[in-house]
């Protein structure tokens, strides 16, 4: 069982930056994948980015060039550095983890990011 706790959400103006963090605990082995989804009001949950244990990262086209995902294996923490934020980035951001490529997905409770002037 993996527990995930997100932090770093808040209110930011368009064009601003914010960094989200997600601390994982409860796993005896290295976590294979850590990443982020988001869900805007009235919309389906959308995949944002992920990083896997090899160091490879992927991001959705909608955030490429603006968002950067990284992880600190020693701290079992994944970060999402968000820059050039747009109003359409407003959403609840959920951290997720997988212990292997085909294992169950663990979810955090989410952190709200609001981009507004």
C-alpha positions in Angstrom: 0.0 0.0 0.0 1.4 3.4 -1.0 0.2 6.6 0.5 0.6 9.9 -1.5 0.4 13.4 -0.1 0.4 16.4 -2.4 1.2 19.9 -1.5 2.0 23.2 -3.2 -1.4 24.1 -4.8 -2.8 27.6 -4.5 -3.9 30.7 -6.4 -1.6 32.1 -9.0 -1.9 34.8 -11.7 -1.8 33.9 -15.4 1.8 33.7 -16.5 3.0 32.8 -13.0 4.7 29.7 -11.7 3.9 27.1 -9.0 5.6 23.9 -7.8 3.7 20.9 -6.7 5.2 18.2 -4.5 4.0 14.7 -3.8 5.5 12.6 -1.1 5.1 8.8 -1.2 5.3 6.4 1.7 4.5 2.8 2.5 6.5 1.1 -0.2 9.4 -1.3 0.6 10.6 -1.1 -3.0 11.4 1.6 -5.4 8.3 3.0 -7.0 8.3 2.4 -10.7 6.2 5.4 -11.8 5.2 8.7 -10.3 3.1 11.2 -12.1 0.3 13.7 -12.2 -3.2 13.9 -13.5 -5.6 16.8 -13.3 -9.3 17.4 -13.3 -10.8 20.7 -14.2 -14.3 21.6 -13.1 -16.9 19.8 -15.3 -14.2 17.8 -17.2 -12.7 14.4 -17.2 -9.5 13.6 -15.4 -6.5 14.3 -17.7 -3.0 12.8 -17.6 -0.4 15.5 -17.2 3.1 13.9 -16.8 5.0 11.0 -15.4 8.5 9.9 -14.5 9.6 6.3 -14.2 12.4 4.7 -12.2 14.9 4.8 -15.2 14.7 8.6 -15.2 12.6 8.8 -18.3 9.8 11.5 -18.3 6.8 12.1 -20.4 4.3 15.0 -20.5 1.1 15.8 -22.2 1.3 18.1 -25.3 -0.9 20.6 -23.5 1.9 21.2 -20.9 5.1 20.5 -22.8 7.5 23.3 -22.6 5.7 24.8 -19.5 5.6 22.0 -17.0 8.6 19.9 -15.8 8.3 16.7 -13.8 11.1 15.5 -11.6 11.6 13.0 -8.8 13.9 12.6 -5.8 14.2 8.9 -5.1 15.9 9.4 -1.8 12.9 11.3 -0.6 10.3 9.3 -2.6 9.0 12.6 -3.8 7.8 13.8 -7.2 7.6 17.4 -8.2 5.7 19.2 -10.9 7.2 22.6 -11.8 4.6 24.6 -13.6 5.4 27.8 -15.4 3.6 30.2 -17.8 0.4 29.1 -16.2 -2.9 29.7 -18.1 -6.4 29.9 -16.8 -7.1 26.6 -18.4 -4.5 25.0 -16.1 -7.0 25.5 -13.3 -7.8 22.1 -11.8 -7.3 19.7 -9.0 -4.0 18.0 -9.5 -3.7 14.4 -8.4 -0.4 12.5 -7.8 -0.3 8.9 -8.7 2.1 6.0 -8.3 2.7 2.5 -9.6 5.0 -0.1 -8.2 5.4 -1.7 -11.6 4.2 -1.0 -15.2 1.1 -3.2 -14.8 0.3 -2.8 -11.1 -2.6 -1.0 -9.5 -2.5 2.8 -9.5 -2.4 4.6 -6.1 -3.8 8.1 -5.9 -3.3 11.1 -3.7 -6.2 13.2 -2.6 -5.4 16.1 -4.8 -4.3 19.7 -4.5 -6.2 22.6 -6.1 -4.4 25.0 -8.5 -6.3 28.1 -9.5 -5.0 30.3 -12.2 -6.8 33.6 -12.2 -6.2 37.3 -12.2 
